[in-house]
């Protein structure tokens, strides 16, 4: 038990160090963008007809603290993020980023998590069965579905569903809420309205995630199922589900659990394109807006950091889970 607590504390410390390194990289990238925040904001105001002078830029730089040393500004930014959960103001919109993101980041992460959960709820049993049942028709059918999921881009799938829905039902299925619930406070009716819209991005994101997970589970199970230790267990009289779950499935689950953080990152990367097509006003769309349109690096940096923090947290939890399933994971971190 003491070794397990030491492992959890060590792994938590590694997660914090990782987040500090990520925060430094994100802040550095924000600083490397040509022109600082004051210059970008005043240039934006200039496009709206305001006359900007050098004195205006210097005064704005001083107000934002941009005249302070780089390390001091990073320490202040990361300190506010870690201890107050405050990402500061958006560079262009001049709105507090926490207020701007609001529920959007949680809705986005929720959609990605549910898409991933649905993908593995389908892929795990189907992949295990297909790897252990010698049925050519079943294997070929699953292989075809997997190839379709991997080959069909998410944006094309979203366009096809929207076209079908418009032609058949007269509804484009866009947006995350109906018009009357868009800015309303949370209520049971708003939750139902949200669920009636959220299934589509979950299905689209889960489609390729399921195909990828299915291929992974099937390959890992096929590899483990043919090993000598499984044959030896079968020779000792272990058969059926007992053989399956005690040996090959247990060993195959390790790499699958370990890849959850990577899978979440991959699903979130696909979210902005799907969000643009379905006109979803969530974090993925804001990230695209901040990076490609308004050049609002403070907003984009906050979203990237929150996504990275989610992935690091998920990796921490999966490592703890793996250490329970397989003690070798504890030894790889603690040594001995």
C-alpha positions as CSV (number, residue, x, y, z in Angstrom):
1,X,0.0,0.0,0.0
2,X,2.9,2.4,0.9
3,X,4.5,1.7,-2.5
4,X,1.2,2.5,-4.3
5,X,0.8,5.8,-2.4
6,X,4.4,6.6,-3.3
7,X,3.7,5.8,-6.9
8,X,0.5,8.1,-7.0
9,X,2.5,11.0,-5.4
10,X,5.4,10.6,-7.8
11,X,3.1,10.4,-10.8
12,X,1.1,13.4,-9.6
13,X,4.4,15.4,-9.2
14,X,5.3,14.4,-12.8
15,X,1.9,15.6,-14.0
16,X,2.4,19.0,-12.3
17,X,5.9,19.3,-13.9
18,X,4.5,18.4,-17.3
19,X,1.8,21.1,-16.9
20,X,4.5,23.6,-16.0
21,X,6.5,22.7,-19.0
22,X,3.4,22.9,-21.2
23,X,2.5,26.3,-19.8
24,X,6.0,27.6,-20.6
25,X,5.8,26.3,-24.2
26,X,2.2,27.7,-24.6
27,X,3.3,31.1,-23.2
28,X,6.4,31.2,-25.3
29,X,4.4,30.5,-28.5
30,X,2.0,33.3,-27.6
31,X,5.0,35.6,-27.2
32,X,6.6,34.5,-30.5
33,X,3.6,35.7,-32.6
34,X,4.6,38.9,-34.5
35,X,3.5,42.0,-32.6
36,X,2.6,41.9,-29.0
37,X,-0.9,42.0,-27.6
38,X,-1.1,45.8,-27.3
39,X,0.0,46.2,-30.9
40,X,-2.4,43.6,-32.2
41,X,-5.3,45.1,-30.3
42,X,-4.6,48.7,-31.4
43,X,-4.1,47.5,-35.0
44,X,-7.5,45.9,-34.7
45,X,-9.0,49.2,-33.4
46,X,-7.2,51.0,-36.3
47,X,-9.2,48.8,-38.8
48,X,-12.3,50.2,-37.2
49,X,-11.3,53.8,-37.9
50,X,-9.5,54.8,-34.7
51,X,-6.2,56.7,-35.1
52,X,-3.4,55.0,-33.2
53,X,-0.1,56.7,-32.1
54,X,3.1,55.3,-30.8
55,X,2.2,56.8,-27.4
56,X,-1.0,54.8,-27.4
57,X,0.9,51.6,-28.0
58,X,3.4,52.3,-25.2
59,X,0.6,53.2,-22.7
60,X,-1.2,50.0,-23.6
61,X,1.9,47.9,-23.2
62,X,2.5,49.4,-19.7
63,X,-1.1,48.8,-18.8
64,X,-0.9,45.2,-19.8
65,X,2.5,44.7,-18.0
66,X,4.2,43.9,-21.3
67,X,7.2,46.1,-20.3
68,X,8.1,43.6,-17.6
69,X,10.7,40.8,-18.1
70,X,9.5,37.7,-20.0
71,X,10.1,35.2,-17.1
72,X,8.2,37.5,-14.7
73,X,5.2,37.7,-17.1
74,X,5.2,33.9,-17.5
75,X,5.4,33.4,-13.7
76,X,2.5,35.8,-13.2
77,X,0.4,34.1,-16.0
78,X,1.0,30.5,-14.8
79,X,0.5,31.5,-11.2
80,X,-2.9,33.0,-12.0
81,X,-3.8,29.8,-14.0
82,X,-2.7,27.4,-11.3
83,X,-3.8,29.1,-8.1
84,X,-6.8,31.2,-9.3
85,X,-7.9,29.4,-12.5
86,X,-7.7,32.8,-14.3
87,X,-6.4,33.0,-17.9
88,X,-6.7,36.8,-18.0
89,X,-8.3,38.8,-20.8
90,X,-8.7,38.0,-24.5
91,X,-6.2,40.1,-26.5
92,X,-8.7,41.2,-29.2
93,X,-12.1,40.9,-27.6
94,X,-11.0,42.3,-24.2
95,X,-13.3,40.0,-22.4
96,X,-12.1,37.7,-19.5
97,X,-11.3,34.4,-21.1
98,X,-12.9,32.4,-18.3
99,X,-16.1,34.3,-18.9
100,X,-15.7,33.9,-22.7
101,X,-15.2,30.2,-22.6
102,X,-17.7,29.7,-19.8
103,X,-19.5,26.4,-20.4
104,X,-18.1,26.0,-23.9
105,X,-14.9,24.2,-22.8
106,X,-16.8,21.8,-20.6
107,X,-19.4,21.1,-23.3
108,X,-16.5,20.5,-25.8
109,X,-14.6,18.2,-23.5
110,X,-17.9,16.4,-22.6
111,X,-18.6,15.7,-26.3
112,X,-15.1,14.4,-26.8
113,X,-15.2,12.2,-23.7
114,X,-18.6,10.7,-24.5
115,X,-17.6,10.1,-28.2
116,X,-14.5,8.3,-26.8
117,X,-16.6,6.3,-24.3
118,X,-19.1,5.2,-26.9
119,X,-16.2,4.2,-29.2
120,X,-14.6,1.9,-26.6
121,X,-18.0,0.6,-25.4
122,X,-18.5,-0.7,-29.0
123,X,-14.9,-1.5,-29.9
124,X,-13.9,-3.5,-26.8
125,X,-16.5,-6.3,-27.0
126,X,-16.7,-6.4,-30.8
127,X,-12.9,-6.3,-31.2
128,X,-12.4,-9.1,-28.6
129,X,-15.1,-11.3,-30.2
130,X,-13.8,-10.8,-33.7
131,X,-10.3,-11.7,-32.6
132,X,-11.4,-14.9,-31.0
133,X,-14.2,-16.2,-33.3
134,X,-13.0,-17.7,-36.6
135,X,-15.8,-16.5,-38.8
136,X,-14.6,-15.1,-42.2
137,X,-17.9,-13.3,-42.9
138,X,-17.8,-11.6,-39.4
139,X,-14.2,-10.6,-39.7
140,X,-14.6,-9.3,-43.3
141,X,-17.7,-7.3,-42.3
142,X,-15.9,-5.7,-39.3
143,X,-12.9,-5.0,-41.4
144,X,-15.1,-3.2,-44.0
145,X,-16.8,-1.1,-41.3
146,X,-13.4,-0.2,-39.8
147,X,-11.9,0.8,-43.2
148,X,-15.0,3.0,-43.8
149,X,-14.6,4.7,-40.5
150,X,-10.9,5.3,-41.1
151,X,-11.2,6.4,-44.7
152,X,-14.3,8.6,-44.5
153,X,-13.3,12.1,-43.2
154,X,-15.4,13.5,-40.4
155,X,-16.2,16.7,-42.3
156,X,-17.5,14.7,-45.2
157,X,-19.7,12.5,-42.9
158,X,-21.1,15.7,-41.3
159,X,-21.9,17.2,-44.7
160,X,-23.6,13.9,-45.8
161,X,-25.8,13.8,-42.7
162,X,-26.7,17.5,-43.0
163,X,-27.6,17.0,-46.7
164,X,-29.7,13.9,-45.9
165,X,-31.5,15.6,-43.0
166,X,-32.2,18.8,-45.0
167,X,-33.6,16.8,-48.0
168,X,-35.7,14.3,-45.9
169,X,-36.7,16.1,-42.7
170,X,-36.2,19.8,-43.7
171,X,-33.8,20.4,-40.7
172,X,-30.1,21.1,-41.0
173,X,-29.3,19.7,-37.5
174,X,-26.9,22.6,-36.9
175,X,-26.1,24.3,-33.6
176,X,-25.8,23.0,-30.0
177,X,-29.1,24.5,-28.8
178,X,-32.4,25.6,-30.2
179,X,-32.9,29.3,-30.5
180,X,-35.0,29.7,-27.4
181,X,-32.5,27.8,-25.2
182,X,-29.2,29.3,-26.6
183,X,-28.7,31.9,-23.9
184,X,-31.1,30.5,-21.3
185,X,-29.9,29.3,-17.8
186,X,-29.5,25.5,-17.4
187,X,-32.8,23.7,-16.7
188,X,-34.2,20.2,-17.4
189,X,-35.7,21.5,-20.7
190,X,-32.4,23.0,-21.7
191,X,-30.6,19.7,-21.0
192,X,-33.1,17.8,-23.1
193,X,-32.6,20.3,-25.9
194,X,-28.8,20.0,-25.6
195,X,-29.0,16.2,-25.8
196,X,-31.3,16.4,-28.9
197,X,-28.5,18.3,-30.6
198,X,-25.3,16.8,-29.0
199,X,-25.9,13.3,-30.4
200,X,-24.8,14.4,-33.9
201,X,-21.2,15.6,-33.1
202,X,-20.8,12.7,-30.7
203,X,-21.8,10.3,-33.5
204,X,-19.5,12.0,-36.1
205,X,-16.5,12.1,-33.8
206,X,-17.2,8.6,-32.4
207,X,-17.4,7.1,-35.9
208,X,-13.7,7.3,-36.7
209,X,-12.8,6.8,-33.1
210,X,-14.7,3.5,-33.0
211,X,-13.1,2.3,-36.2
212,X,-9.6,3.2,-34.9
213,X,-10.3,1.6,-31.5
214,X,-11.8,-1.5,-33.1
215,X,-8.7,-2.1,-35.2
216,X,-6.4,-1.6,-32.2
217,X,-8.4,-3.9,-29.9
218,X,-8.6,-6.6,-32.6
219,X,-4.9,-6.4,-33.4
220,X,-3.9,-6.6,-29.7
221,X,-6.2,-9.4,-28.9
222,X,-5.2,-11.4,-32.0
223,X,-1.5,-11.0,-31.0
224,X,-2.1,-12.0,-27.4
225,X,-4.5,-14.9,-28.2
226,X,-1.9,-16.8,-30.2
227,X,0.8,-16.6,-27.6
228,X,2.2,-19.7,-25.8
229,X,1.0,-18.7,-22.3
230,X,-2.6,-18.8,-23.6
231,X,-1.9,-22.3,-25.1
232,X,-0.4,-23.4,-21.8
233,X,-3.4,-22.1,-19.9
234,X,-5.7,-23.9,-22.3
235,X,-3.7,-27.1,-21.7
236,X,-4.3,-26.7,-17.9
237,X,-8.0,-26.8,-18.5
238,X,-8.8,-23.1,-18.6
239,X,-11.4,-22.4,-21.3
240,X,-14.1,-20.0,-22.4
241,X,-14.5,-16.6,-20.8
242,X,-12.2,-17.5,-17.9
243,X,-9.4,-18.0,-20.3
244,X,-10.3,-14.9,-22.3
245,X,-10.5,-12.4,-19.4
246,X,-7.8,-13.8,-17.2
247,X,-5.0,-13.8,-19.8
248,X,-5.2,-12.3,-23.3
249,X,-7.8,-9.6,-22.6
250,X,-6.1,-8.5,-19.4
251,X,-2.8,-8.0,-21.3
252,X,-4.4,-6.3,-24.2
253,X,-6.2,-3.8,-22.0
254,X,-2.9,-2.2,-20.9
255,X,-1.9,-0.5,-24.2
256,X,-5.6,0.4,-24.8
257,X,-5.9,2.2,-21.4
258,X,-2.5,3.8,-21.9
259,X,-3.6,5.4,-25.2
260,X,-6.8,7.1,-23.9
261,X,-5.0,10.5,-23.5
262,X,-3.7,10.3,-27.1
263,X,-7.2,9.3,-28.3
264,X,-8.8,12.3,-26.5
265,X,-6.3,14.6,-28.2
266,X,-7.1,13.1,-31.6
267,X,-10.8,13.5,-31.1
268,X,-10.5,17.1,-29.9
269,X,-8.3,17.9,-32.9
270,X,-11.1,16.8,-35.2
271,X,-13.7,18.8,-33.3
272,X,-13.0,22.3,-34.8
273,X,-13.7,21.1,-38.3
274,X,-16.9,19.4,-37.3
275,X,-17.9,22.5,-35.2
276,X,-17.5,24.8,-38.2
277,X,-19.7,22.6,-40.4
278,X,-22.4,22.1,-37.8
279,X,-22.0,25.8,-36.7
280,X,-21.3,24.7,-33.1
281,X,-20.3,27.7,-30.9
282,X,-18.0,25.7,-28.6
283,X,-14.3,25.7,-27.7
284,X,-13.2,24.0,-30.9
285,X,-14.8,26.8,-33.0
286,X,-13.3,29.4,-30.6
287,X,-9.8,27.9,-31.0
288,X,-10.1,28.1,-34.8
289,X,-11.3,31.7,-34.5
290,X,-8.4,32.6,-32.2
291,X,-5.8,30.9,-34.3
292,X,-6.9,31.6,-37.9
293,X,-9.1,34.7,-37.9
294,X,-8.6,37.1,-35.1
295,X,-5.0,36.1,-34.2
296,X,-6.1,36.1,-30.5
297,X,-3.2,34.0,-29.1
298,X,-4.2,34.6,-25.5
299,X,-7.6,32.9,-26.1
300,X,-6.1,30.1,-28.2
301,X,-3.3,29.5,-25.6
302,X,-5.9,29.2,-22.9
303,X,-7.9,26.6,-24.8
304,X,-4.8,24.6,-25.7
305,X,-3.6,24.7,-22.1
306,X,-7.0,23.5,-20.8
307,X,-7.0,20.7,-23.4
308,X,-3.5,19.7,-22.4
309,X,-4.4,19.8,-18.7
310,X,-7.3,17.4,-19.4
311,X,-5.0,15.0,-21.3
312,X,-2.4,15.1,-18.6
313,X,-5.1,14.5,-15.9
314,X,-6.5,11.6,-18.0
315,X,-3.0,10.1,-18.4
316,X,-2.5,10.4,-14.6
317,X,-5.8,8.5,-13.9
318,X,-5.0,5.8,-16.5
319,X,-1.5,5.3,-15.1
320,X,-3.0,4.8,-11.6
321,X,-5.6,2.4,-13.1
322,X,-2.8,0.5,-15.0
323,X,-0.7,0.3,-11.8
324,X,-3.6,-1.5,-10.2
325,X,-4.0,-3.9,-13.1
326,X,-0.3,-4.4,-13.8
327,X,2.3,-3.9,-11.0
328,X,5.0,-3.6,-13.6
329,X,3.8,-0.1,-14.3
330,X,4.6,0.9,-10.7
331,X,8.1,-0.6,-11.1
332,X,8.7,1.3,-14.3
333,X,8.1,4.6,-12.5
334,X,9.5,3.8,-9.0
335,X,12.2,1.4,-10.0
336,X,13.1,-1.8,-8.1
